[in-house]
Amino acid sequence: MNSVAIAINVYLRNRKREEQMSIRAKQDREVIRLEREAVIPVLKPKLIMTLANLIEQSSDRAEFLKLCKRVEYTIRAWYLLQFEDLMQLYALFDPVYGAQKLEQQKLSSEEIDVLEQNFLNYMFKVMEKSNFKIATNDEIAIAQSGQYLLNLPISVDESKLDKKLLKKYFADHPRENLPDFADKYVIFRRGIGIDRTTDYFFLEKVDMIIARIWGWIMRIFSRKLIAPFKKAIKKDDETTEDEEFQDDLYVERIRIENLDFSLQNLASKITIQEPTFDRIIVVYRRAGSSKVKKERGIFVKHLKQIPMADMEIVLPEKKNPSLTPMDWVKFLTTAVLGLGAATGSIETPQADFWVIVAVISTVVGYCAKIYFTFQANMDTYQNLITQFMYDKQLDSGKGTLLHLCDDVIQQEVKEVIISFFILMEQGKATLKELDMKCEELIKEEFGERCNFDVDDAVQKLEKLGIIAKDTIGRYYCVGLKRANEIIGTTTEELVLKARQEGGA
């Protein structure tokens, strides 16, 4: 009995910790806690004009606008060579035309292995600079802990995926919290949003009713076993989550399973809500179909606004959905019990014909319910696939990489401009003070919150030569006019000037 008590105690402890780590309930609501991201969610033109309008002197305003242009031109030039190397490498591993270009290069297998690892190294750095993060096991577990529009078990056909490319990369570039499938494919995610859907959801409501009845029955049987051990969980396990994660983002997940059991909800339209990953990029390679010729194409797919509970839809090389083992167990168990009940009724001397009909009808009806629910879910799945192809997929391959490169430049420019503006307007500041003031500015002027990447911004400003640090570790900037002189006239400005003179 002691071993049973220990096992149940451990299970309850782990369960509680998992829930506290990522999901918390507030007044019967399911709320997912998410860390704030480093992405500045403000368009660059709006950011620059808003900050410029905060400058009182018109002459300073003109110098500031000139500085913003020179900062962008310079940062773009810094990344130009790196991005060109990235695009040239991807041309060799493009799933469509890459094989032809590799043949033209006459490279050995070992040389190609080196080039593909170089490509991954460049691409992962661009992902990091663009504030994309690799989805961890915990994040994926939380995402899959609920259902939204997709109610079918989706799995990957691992036999169709290469297991060497990414495995070698992460062996050479180890990272923490890699997901279990990182040797086959990688899911990058960035940004958080909310998706809402309004409908009747008749079949889902029926499933919810059956699930609640089944759960009520199971609680009756399990209460006597588990209740004595609940007291064994110490109160020390309770975390001060509100204090520790007060700056994090909380998004409510509204699911059919959590709705109030009322006739109004059952008979009318309802609105469900699910947090989304604003951007998802999936990287993988297919397994080669030929043992002679090795598959070299690398797939890069870019999707937007993917509901967390439906993120299985982005998985590569998905298997066709089918009835789950639990569905088959329910199906067969119901059929056996129903036939047994019907046979027993027939053998009874005073068998009631209508009782037999009722039993058989119940069995047939339940089996039909399982079948038609599966068919309805299959239709939903096919519609989602079609919708994702047209609405959710932003780009793939070269288009995704070009988008990422531009993303990096836009984020870097915004970080540099905001940091310089704070130092210009508010004077000297330590790194921590500068970080806090930049986040406050974004919140006050634009109503947005982000985890400002102050280290990267300061590094760029020092490289530009327009800020410095005093003896006690505080940063300060040079004047606007001097900053423009230090950066100097850029190539883009010379081209624009020549174009204007030529037009005149």
N, C-alpha and C positions, 0 to 999 in steps of 0.2 A: 504493500500500500504506500510506503514511503517513496518508492521509486515513481509511482504514479503521481503522487503529490508534487514531487520535484519536477517531473516532466511538464505537468500542467502549469506549475508556477513559472517555469522558464518560458513556456509558450506565451503566457499572459504578459510577462515582462517584456519580451521581444515585440509582441503585438502592440503594446502600449507605446514603446519607444519609437516604433516605426510610424505610428499615427502622429505622435508628437513631433517627429522630425520633419514631416512634410505636409501633413493634413491636420487641421484642427476643426472642431465643431463649435460653432457659436450659435447658441439658441436653436439647436436642431438644424443648422445650416452647415453645409460642407464647404469649407474655405481652404484653398490651396495657397501655401506660402511660397513666394518666389523671390529670389534675390533681385535687387535692382541691377540693371545692366548699364554698361558704360556707353551705350549708344546715345548720342545727343539727338533727340527726336524732333529737331527743328530744322526746317529748310534753310540752307546757307544764305540765300538772298534775304529772306525775312530776318535772319539773325543779324546780318551785317547792317541792314537798314535800321533795325530797331536800336542797335547799339550806337550807330552813327547819330540818330536823332536824340540820343541822351547827351551828346556832346554840345555844349552851349556855343562855343565859337565856330563860326562858319569856316574859317580858315583851317582850324584843327579838324573839322569834320571832313573837309576835302583831303587833308593829309591822311586821315584815318582810312578813307575809302581807297586812296592810292596804296596804302600799306596793305590792306586786305587783298588787293589784286596781286601785289608783288609777292605776298606770302603764298598765295595759291599757285602762282606761276613757278615759284622756286620749289615748293614741295612737289609739284607735279614733275618738275625736271629731275628731282632726286629719285623719284620712283620709276622714271621712264625706262632706264636700262633694265632694272629688275623685272618690270612688267613685260618688256620685250623678250627677255630670256624665258619668262613663264609661257608666253604665247607661242614662241618658237618650239619649246619643248612639247607643249600640248599638241602642236601640229603633228608630231610623230606618234602620238597616242590617241588621236581622234578616232573614235570607233568607226567612222565612215571612211575617211581618207588616209588615216594614219598608216595603215599597212603598206599602201603604195609608196608613201614617202620613206618609210623605213627600208623598203627594198631598194630604193634609189640611193640611199646613203651607204649601202653595202657594209653595214655594221655587224660585228660579231654579237653573239648572244650576251656575252659578259658586258660589252659596251652598252648594249641596250638596257641591261639591268641597272647599270650606273645612271643612265639618263632618266629612266623612269623614277628612280629614287630621288634624283635631283628635282624632277618635276614635282613630286609629292612634297618635298621639302619647301620649295618655293610656294606652292599652293597653300600648305598649312600655315605658313608665315603670313600670307595674305589674309587667310581666314581669321587668324588671330588679330591682325591689325584692323580688320573690319569688324571686330568684336563678336565673331561667331565662336560658340563653345561646343565642344563635343558632348552630346547627350550621354549622361551617365546611366548606370543601371537603376539607381534610385529614381531619377527623373522619368525614365521609361516605365518603371513599375507603377509610379503614381499616375502617369498618363493612362496606363492600361487598367488601372484599378476601377475604372468606371466605363459606362457605355454612353454613347451619344447618338449618332445616326447609324453607325455601323454596329450591327448586332451579330456578326459572324466571326468565328475564330479564324484569324488570318495568320498564316505561317510562311516562312521562307523555304524555298526548295534549295537547301544548301549545296546539293550536288551540282547546281548550275552556277555556283559562284566560286571564283578563284580564292584560295586561302593562303597564297604565298606573298603577294604584293604588299598588302597592308601589314601582315605579320612581320615581314622583314623591316618595314619602315619603323614600326613601334619597337622592334628589338634594338634598332640603332638610335631611336629617339624616344626613350621611355617616358610615359606620362602616368599620372595618378588617376584613379577612378575611371579607367577605360571600361567600356561595356564588354560583356561576354562575347559579343559578335564582332569585336573590333578587328579580328583577323580576316573577316569576310566583307564587311561594309562599315562605313562610318556615317553617322547622322549628325550634322552640325545644326545648331538652332540659335536663333537670335530674336529678341523682342517678344513682347507679350500682347495679346489682344483678347477680344471677347467675341464669340459667335452665338447668335440666338436663332432659334427655329420655333415657329408656331404652327401647330397642327393638332389633329385629333388623337393620333397615336393609339388607335383602338387596340391593335394586337399587343403593343407594348404594355398598355394598361391591363389587359388580360393576363399577360405574363407577370406583371407586378402583383396582381391579386393572388395568383397561384403561388408566387414566391413568398408572399407574406404569410399565407396560410401554412405553407410548408415550414417556414421559419418559426411560426408560432408553435407548431407541433414539435419541432426539434428543440425549441427552448424548454418545453415542458419536460422532455426526457433528459436534457443535459443539465438542467438547473440543479438537480440533486447531486450531480457528480462534481460540477465545477464550483458551485457556491461556497463550499467549505474552504476552498483554497484562495478565494479572492482576498481574504484578509491578510494573506501572506505577502501581498505586494506592499512594500513600504511607501509611505508618503514622500520619502526622499526622492523617489523616481520622478516626481512631478517637476517639470521644468518651469522656469520663469520666462516663458516664451515671449510674453508681451514686452519684457524688458530687454531681452537679448536680441530680438529681431524687430524692434519697433520701427526701423526704417525700411523694412522689406515690404514688398508688394503683396497684397492679399486679394485673391480673385475667387469669387463664389462660383461653385459648380452646382447648377440646378438640374437635377435629374428626375426622371419619372419615378424612380424607386423611392425618392425622398418626399414626394408630394403627399399632402394630406389626403386621407381616404374619405372622400366625400362624393356625393352624387353629382354635384356641380362640376367637380374636376373630372369625373369619369365620363360625363356626357358632353362636355364642351371642349373647345380648343384650349390648349395650354402652351405656355412658352417655356422651353428649356434653354439652359445657358451652359456654355463650356468655354473655359479659357483656351486660347490658341497660341501656338508658336507662330509669331508673325512671319518669320522666314525660316525655311529648312533647306539644307543642301545635303544631298546624299551622294557619296562617292563609293564606287565599287568597280570590280572587273568581273566579267563573266568567265566561267570555266571554259577552257578550249574544247571544242568538239573533236579536234584532231590531235592524235598523239605525236604526229610528226611536226606540225606547225603550231607554235605556242601563241595563245591569244594575248594581244598586247593592248587592245583598246581599253581606255579608262573612261567610265561613265561619270559625268558630273551633272546632276539634276537639281534644279532650283525651284522650290515651291513656296507659296505664300499662304498665310492664314489657315494653318492646319489645326483643327481641333485636337487637343491633347488626347482625348479618349479615342480618337479615330486615327491616331498617327500611324497605325499599322498600314494605312493606305499608301504610305510613302515607301514601304519596304520593297526592295528589289526582288525580282524573280519570285513572285508570290505563287503559292499553290492555289489551285481552285478550291474554294470553300466547300465543305461537306458537313453532314450531320456530325456533331461531336459525339465522343464515346458516351457522355452522359445522356444525350438525346437517344442514342441506341439502347442504353440501359432502361431509360424510362419507357421507350417504345416496346421493347421486348417484355419487360416486367409487367406493364399494363396488359399486353396481349395475353401473357400466360395466366395472370391472375383473373382476367376477364373470362378467358375460356374455361379456367378451372371453376369459376363461379357459375358459369352457364351450364357446364357439365354436371356440377353438383345439383343444380336446380332441376335439371332434366331427370336425374336419377331419383329425386325425391318423389314419393308416391303421389303427393298432392301438389305437384309442380304447377305453379301459376304461369300461364303463358305470357302474361304482361310483365312479370318479373324478369323472365328470360329475355324478353325484348328490351327491357330497360337496361339490363346488364350488358347485353351485346351492343346496344346503341351507345352506351357510355364508353365502352372500349373503342368502338369504331370512331366515335366523335373525338376522343382524346388522341388517338393515332392520327386522325385527319388534322387535328389542331397542330400537332408537331410538324406534319408534312407541310401544311399551308403556311405556317409561321416561317419555316425554312425557305419556302419559295418566295414569300414576301421579302425576307431578308436578302435573298439572292437578287431580287429585282432592285432593292435599295443599293446593294453592293455594286451592281452594274451601272446604276445611275450615278453613284458616287465616283466610280472610275471615270465615266464619261465627263462628269462635271470637273473633276480634278484635271483631266487632260486639257480642257478648254479654259477653265476659270482659275485653277489653282497653280498650274505649272507656269512659272514665269519664263524660264528659258532652260537651256541645257548646253553642255559643252563649252565652246568658245564664247558664246553669248553670256553665260554665267560668269566666266572668268573676267570678261570685260566689265561686267556689272560690278564684280568684286573690286577690281582695280579702281574704278571710279569711286566706289564706296569708301575705300581706304583714304583716298585723297580728300574727299568731302569731310570725313570725320577728323582727319588730321588738321585740316584748315580751320574747322570750327573750334577745335580744342585750343589751337595756337591763338586765334583771334580773341576768344573769351579770356584766356589767361592774361594776354597782353592788356586787354581792356581793363581788367580788374587792377593790375599793377599800375596802369596809367591813371586810373581814377581814384584808387584808394591807397596808393603808396606802397611802401615796403610790406612784405608778408613772408612768413615762413611757408614751407611746403604744405603743412597741414592747414594753415590759415587760408592759403590760396585755394586749396581744394574745397574747403567749406564755403568760401565766398563765391567761387564759380558755380557750385551747386545751388546756392541761394539765389544768384542772379538768374539762372535758368528757371528756377521755380517762380520767382517774383515777376519776371518779365514775360515769360512764356507759359507759365502754368504747368510745366513739365518737371519730372524728377528723374535723375539719372545718377549713376555712380561715376563721377567725373574722373577721367584718367589723367590726373595732374602730373604724374611722373613723366609720361610720354610728351605732354605739352611743354613742360619745362625743358626737357631734353632738346626738343625742336627749337625752342626759343634761344637756347644757348648756342645751338648750332648756327642759327641765323645771326647770332652776335648782337641781339638787341635787348638782352637782359643780362644781369650779372648778380653775384651774391656778395654780401658784405661779410665782415669778420665774424658776426654772430649768427650767420646762416640765414639771413633774410634776403629775399630776392627783390630786385628793383629793375625798372626798365628805363631805357633812354627816352628822350623826347620823340615825338612823332616825326618831326622833320629829320632828326638825326637817324632814326630807324630807317627811313626811306633812303637816306644817303648810304647807310651801311649795306643794305640789300642791293642797292644800285638799280639801274635801268635793266629790265629783263628783255630777253629776246622777243617775247610776245609784244611788249610795248613798242619796240623798234619796228616790228612788222606792222602793227596797227598804225603807227605814225607814218610809215612809208605808204601804206594803203590810202590813208587820208590825204597825204600830199599828192599821190598819184591821181586820186579822184578829183582833187581840186584843180 
